Amino acid sequence: MTRSILAALCAVAAGTAIAATTTMAPFKAIDANADGYISAEEAKAVEGLAARFEQADRNKDGRLDRKEYEGLTASTMERAPAPSEGR
């Protein structure tokens, strides 16, 4: 029983990680100059990212690091309706 629960939890976690990477563009793809950050200019290339840039920029340095971007993708996944909800 414990193994089945553990296996189910791993499957859910893996599914969430896969969904997050397919819903939003990969960090490296947006970071056009490969400096390790997404600038406001680079964010304009991704639909919806520029509009949420200031919200995602937690430390207000004018750029998104990987952790800030991943926080944004996680919050996007939390709000996204499940596929069975009519999508």
Summary of the structure (lengths in Angstrom):
residues: 87
radius of gyration: 15.4
end to end distance: 33.6
largest distance: 50.7
contacts: 184
relative contact order: 0.14
helix: 62%
strand: 5%
